[in-house]
Amino acid sequence: MKEHFFQCPYCWENISMLIDFSQVKQTYIEDCEVCCNPIQLNISTENNAILSFEAKNIEQ
């Protein structure tokens, strides 16, 4: 696992999360630790490296 920093698409604060490299493709929703809004995360990894990381707000 590795800590990854990114900007919340709602409040623009820098937040961090741990990336699990045991899953090559991951899509899930996690609440921002600052503003509590739900963020959709799309992550691709390979050989313990992040290939792509996308954090976007969820359309209501």
The first five atom37 places (N, CA, C, CB, O) and aatype in JSON, in Angstrom:
{
  "aatype": [12, 11, 6, 8, 13, 13, 5, 4, 14, 18, 4, 17, 6, 2, 9, 15, 12, 10, 9, 3, 13, 15, 5, 19, 11, 5, 16, 18, 9, 6, 3, 4, 6, 19, 4, 4, 2, 14, 9, 5, 10, 2, 9, 15, 16, 6, 2, 2, 0, 9, 10, 15, 13, 6, 0, 11, 2, 9, 6, 5],
  "atom_mask": [
    [1, 1, 1, 1, 1],
    [1, 1, 1, 1, 1],
    [1, 1, 1, 1, 1],
    [1, 1, 1, 1, 1],
    [1, 1, 1, 1, 1],
    [1, 1, 1, 1, 1],
    [1, 1, 1, 1, 1],
    [1, 1, 1, 1, 1],
    [1, 1, 1, 1, 1],
    [1, 1, 1, 1, 1],
    [1, 1, 1, 1, 1],
    [1, 1, 1, 1, 1],
    [1, 1, 1, 1, 1],
    [1, 1, 1, 1, 1],
    [1, 1, 1, 1, 1],
    [1, 1, 1, 1, 1],
    [1, 1, 1, 1, 1],
    [1, 1, 1, 1, 1],
    [1, 1, 1, 1, 1],
    [1, 1, 1, 1, 1],
    [1, 1, 1, 1, 1],
    [1, 1, 1, 1, 1],
    [1, 1, 1, 1, 1],
    [1, 1, 1, 1, 1],
    [1, 1, 1, 1, 1],
    [1, 1, 1, 1, 1],
    [1, 1, 1, 1, 1],
    [1, 1, 1, 1, 1],
    [1, 1, 1, 1, 1],
    [1, 1, 1, 1, 1],
    [1, 1, 1, 1, 1],
    [1, 1, 1, 1, 1],
    [1, 1, 1, 1, 1],
    [1, 1, 1, 1, 1],
    [1, 1, 1, 1, 1],
    [1, 1, 1, 1, 1],
    [1, 1, 1, 1, 1],
    [1, 1, 1, 1, 1],
    [1, 1, 1, 1, 1],
    [1, 1, 1, 1, 1],
    [1, 1, 1, 1, 1],
    [1, 1, 1, 1, 1],
    [1, 1, 1, 1, 1],
    [1, 1, 1, 1, 1],
    [1, 1, 1, 1, 1],
    [1, 1, 1, 1, 1],
    [1, 1, 1, 1, 1],
    [1, 1, 1, 1, 1],
    [1, 1, 1, 1, 1],
    [1, 1, 1, 1, 1],
    [1, 1, 1, 1, 1],
    [1, 1, 1, 1, 1],
    [1, 1, 1, 1, 1],
    [1, 1, 1, 1, 1],
    [1, 1, 1, 1, 1],
    [1, 1, 1, 1, 1],
    [1, 1, 1, 1, 1],
    [1, 1, 1, 1, 1],
    [1, 1, 1, 1, 1],
    [1, 1, 1, 1, 1]
  ],
  "atom_positions": [
    [[0.84, -1.17, 0.0], [0.0, 0.0, 0.0], [0.89, 1.24, 0.0], [-0.96, -0.01, 1.22], [2.01, 1.25, 0.52]],
    [[0.34, 2.29, -0.61], [1.09, 3.54, -0.71], [0.13, 4.71, -0.51], [1.82, 3.65, -2.08], [-1.0, 4.68, -0.98]],
    [[0.58, 5.74, 0.2], [-0.23, 6.92, 0.4], [-0.2, 7.77, -0.87], [0.27, 7.74, 1.62], [0.85, 8.0, -1.46]],
    [[-1.39, 8.23, -1.28], [-1.52, 9.06, -2.48], [-2.33, 10.31, -2.11], [-2.22, 8.26, -3.66], [-3.39, 10.21, -1.49]],
    [[-1.82, 11.47, -2.5], [-2.5, 12.74, -2.22], [-3.22, 13.22, -3.48], [-1.49, 13.81, -1.74], [-2.71, 13.08, -4.59]],
    [[-4.42, 13.77, -3.29], [-5.2, 14.31, -4.41], [-6.1, 15.42, -3.9], [-6.03, 13.2, -5.09], [-6.26, 15.61, -2.69]],
    [[-6.69, 16.14, -4.82], [-7.56, 17.27, -4.49], [-9.02, 16.86, -4.57], [-7.29, 18.46, -5.43], [-9.45, 16.24, -5.54]],
    [[-9.77, 17.21, -3.54], [-11.2, 16.91, -3.53], [-11.88, 17.73, -4.64], [-11.84, 17.23, -2.13], [-11.62, 18.93, -4.75]],
    [[-12.74, 17.1, -5.45], [-13.42, 17.83, -6.53], [-14.54, 18.77, -6.03], [-14.0, 16.85, -7.51], [-15.11, 19.51, -6.83]],
    [[-14.84, 18.75, -4.75], [-15.86, 19.63, -4.18], [-15.23, 20.83, -3.48], [-16.73, 18.86, -3.2], [-15.53, 21.98, -3.82]],
    [[-14.36, 20.57, -2.49], [-13.84, 21.65, -1.64], [-12.4, 22.03, -1.99], [-13.92, 21.23, -0.17], [-11.87, 23.0, -1.45]],
    [[-11.78, 21.29, -2.88], [-10.43, 21.55, -3.39], [-9.32, 21.38, -2.35], [-10.37, 22.94, -3.95], [-8.18, 21.77, -2.6]],
    [[-9.64, 20.8, -1.2], [-8.62, 20.53, -0.19], [-7.79, 19.32, -0.62], [-9.27, 20.28, 1.21], [-8.3, 18.4, -1.27]],
    [[-6.51, 19.32, -0.26], [-5.67, 18.16, -0.5], [-5.97, 17.12, 0.56], [-4.15, 18.54, -0.5], [-5.94, 17.41, 1.76]],
    [[-6.28, 15.91, 0.12], [-6.55, 14.81, 1.03], [-5.7, 13.63, 0.6], [-8.07, 14.45, 1.06], [-5.14, 13.62, -0.5]],
    [[-5.61, 12.64, 1.45], [-4.8, 11.48, 1.12], [-5.58, 10.2, 1.32], [-3.53, 11.45, 1.97], [-6.58, 10.17, 2.04]],
    [[-5.12, 9.16, 0.68], [-5.7, 7.84, 0.86], [-4.62, 6.81, 0.6], [-6.92, 7.62, -0.08], [-3.6, 7.1, -0.02]],
    [[-4.85, 5.6, 1.08], [-3.92, 4.51, 0.82], [-4.39, 3.75, -0.4], [-3.81, 3.57, 2.05], [-5.55, 3.36, -0.5]],
    [[-3.46, 3.53, -1.33], [-3.76, 2.77, -2.55], [-3.33, 1.33, -2.34], [-3.04, 3.39, -3.8], [-2.2, 1.07, -1.95]],
    [[-4.23, 0.41, -2.6], [-3.97, -1.03, -2.49], [-3.54, -1.54, -3.87], [-5.22, -1.8, -1.96], [-4.34, -1.52, -4.81]],
    [[-2.31, -1.99, -3.99], [-1.8, -2.44, -5.29], [-2.17, -3.88, -5.62], [-0.31, -2.3, -5.32], [-1.81, -4.38, -6.69]],
    [[-2.89, -4.57, -4.73], [-3.29, -5.95, -5.01], [-4.43, -6.0, -6.04], [-3.72, -6.65, -3.72], [-4.68, -7.05, -6.63]],
    [[-5.12, -4.88, -6.25], [-6.19, -4.79, -7.25], [-5.71, -3.9, -8.4], [-7.5, -4.22, -6.62], [-5.35, -2.75, -8.18]],
    [[-5.72, -4.43, -9.62], [-5.21, -3.7, -10.78], [-6.13, -2.54, -11.15], [-5.05, -4.63, -11.97], [-5.66, -1.44, -11.44]],
    [[-7.45, -2.77, -11.14], [-8.42, -1.73, -11.45], [-9.39, -1.62, -10.28], [-9.18, -2.03, -12.8], [-9.92, -2.62, -9.8]],
    [[-9.6, -0.39, -9.84], [-10.48, -0.15, -8.71], [-11.41, 1.02, -9.03], [-9.67, 0.14, -7.42], [-10.98, 2.04, -9.56]],
    [[-12.67, 0.86, -8.7], [-13.65, 1.93, -8.79], [-14.52, 1.85, -7.55], [-14.52, 1.84, -10.11], [-15.15, 0.83, -7.29]],
    [[-14.53, 2.93, -6.8], [-15.36, 2.95, -5.6], [-15.63, 4.37, -5.17], [-14.7, 2.16, -4.47], [-15.09, 5.32, -5.74]],
    [[-16.47, 4.52, -4.16], [-16.86, 5.83, -3.65], [-16.35, 5.97, -2.23], [-18.4, 6.03, -3.72], [-16.52, 5.07, -1.4]],
    [[-15.74, 7.11, -1.95], [-15.25, 7.4, -0.6], [-15.59, 8.85, -0.29], [-13.71, 7.14, -0.48], [-15.48, 9.72, -1.15]],
    [[-15.99, 9.11, 0.94], [-16.32, 10.48, 1.35], [-15.05, 11.28, 1.6], [-17.2, 10.47, 2.61], [-14.07, 10.77, 2.12]],
    [[-15.09, 12.56, 1.22], [-13.98, 13.47, 1.5], [-13.84, 13.6, 3.01], [-14.21, 14.87, 0.84], [-14.83, 13.76, 3.72]],
    [[-12.61, 13.54, 3.5], [-12.39, 13.65, 4.95], [-12.56, 15.08, 5.46], [-11.01, 13.15, 5.3], [-12.59, 15.29, 6.67]],
    [[-12.66, 16.06, 4.55], [-12.83, 17.46, 4.95], [-14.29, 17.89, 4.84], [-11.95, 18.37, 4.09], [-14.88, 18.34, 5.83]],
    [[-14.89, 17.76, 3.64], [-16.25, 18.25, 3.42], [-17.32, 17.15, 3.44], [-16.32, 18.98, 2.11], [-18.51, 17.46, 3.4]],
    [[-16.91, 15.9, 3.51], [-17.81, 14.73, 3.62], [-18.63, 14.44, 2.37], [-18.74, 14.94, 4.77], [-19.54, 13.6, 2.43]],
    [[-18.36, 15.09, 1.25], [-19.07, 14.78, 0.01], [-18.51, 13.48, -0.6], [-18.95, 15.94, -0.99], [-17.33, 13.18, -0.42]],
    [[-19.36, 12.72, -1.32], [-18.91, 11.46, -1.92], [-18.07, 11.7, -3.18], [-20.11, 10.58, -2.24], [-18.47, 12.46, -4.07]],
    [[-16.93, 11.04, -3.25], [-16.02, 11.15, -4.39], [-15.93, 9.79, -5.07], [-14.6, 11.64, -3.94], [-15.68, 8.78, -4.4]],
    [[-16.12, 9.75, -6.38], [-15.92, 8.52, -7.13], [-14.45, 8.43, -7.51], [-16.83, 8.46, -8.41], [-13.9, 9.35, -8.12]],
    [[-13.82, 7.33, -7.14], [-12.41, 7.11, -7.42], [-12.26, 6.0, -8.44], [-11.64, 6.76, -6.12], [-12.84, 4.93, -8.3]],
    [[-11.48, 6.27, -9.49], [-11.14, 5.29, -10.51], [-9.62, 5.19, -10.54], [-11.73, 5.68, -11.92], [-8.93, 6.16, -10.85]],
    [[-9.1, 4.01, -10.21], [-7.66, 3.84, -10.06], [-7.2, 2.62, -10.84], [-7.28, 3.71, -8.57], [-7.84, 1.57, -10.8]],
    [[-6.1, 2.76, -11.56], [-5.45, 1.65, -12.25], [-4.01, 1.57, -11.76], [-5.51, 1.82, -13.8], [-3.31, 2.58, -11.68]],
    [[-3.58, 0.34, -11.43], [-2.21, 0.15, -10.96], [-1.55, -1.0, -11.71], [-2.2, -0.13, -9.44], [-2.22, -1.86, -12.29]],
    [[-0.22, -0.99, -11.67], [0.56, -2.08, -12.26], [1.95, -2.04, -11.67], [0.61, -1.97, -13.82], [2.57, -0.98, -11.6]],
    [[2.45, -3.2, -11.25], [3.81, -3.31, -10.69], [4.08, -2.29, -9.6], [4.84, -3.15, -11.8], [5.11, -1.61, -9.61]],
    [[3.15, -2.18, -8.65], [3.26, -1.26, -7.51], [3.41, 0.2, -7.92], [4.44, -1.65, -6.66], [4.06, 0.99, -7.23]],
    [[2.81, 0.57, -9.05], [2.81, 1.95, -9.51], [1.38, 2.32, -9.92], [3.8, 2.16, -10.7], [0.62, 1.48, -10.39]],
    [[1.02, 3.58, -9.73], [-0.29, 4.07, -10.14], [-0.22, 4.48, -11.6], [-0.76, 5.27, -9.24], [0.53, 5.39, -11.96]],
    [[-1.0, 3.82, -12.45], [-1.05, 4.17, -13.88], [-2.0, 5.32, -14.12], [-1.47, 2.95, -14.72], [-1.7, 6.23, -14.9]],
    [[-3.16, 5.29, -13.46], [-4.11, 6.39, -13.59], [-4.89, 6.53, -12.29], [-5.07, 6.17, -14.79], [-5.16, 5.55, -11.59]],
    [[-5.25, 7.78, -11.99], [-6.01, 8.08, -10.78], [-6.96, 9.21, -11.13], [-5.07, 8.47, -9.59], [-6.55, 10.28, -11.58]],
    [[-8.26, 8.96, -10.92], [-9.27, 9.98, -11.19], [-10.19, 10.09, -9.97], [-10.08, 9.64, -12.48], [-10.72, 9.09, -9.49]],
    [[-10.36, 11.32, -9.5], [-11.29, 11.59, -8.4], [-12.31, 12.6, -8.93], [-10.54, 12.15, -7.11], [-11.95, 13.72, -9.29]],
    [[-13.57, 12.21, -8.97], [-14.59, 13.11, -9.5], [-15.82, 13.13, -8.63], [-14.97, 12.72, -10.92], [-16.1, 12.18, -7.89]],
    [[-16.56, 14.25, -8.74], [-17.78, 14.36, -7.95], [-18.86, 13.48, -8.58], [-18.26, 15.84, -7.85], [-18.83, 13.17, -9.77]],
    [[-19.8, 13.1, -7.75], [-20.87, 12.21, -8.2], [-22.07, 13.06, -8.6], [-21.27, 11.19, -7.08], [-22.52, 13.91, -7.84]],
    [[-22.57, 12.82, -9.79], [-23.74, 13.55, -10.28], [-24.96, 13.08, -9.5], [-23.94, 13.32, -11.82], [-25.23, 11.88, -9.41]],
    [[-25.7, 14.01, -8.96], [-26.89, 13.69, -8.18], [-28.1, 13.58, -9.07], [-27.14, 14.75, -7.1], [-29.2, 13.31, -8.59]]
  ]
}
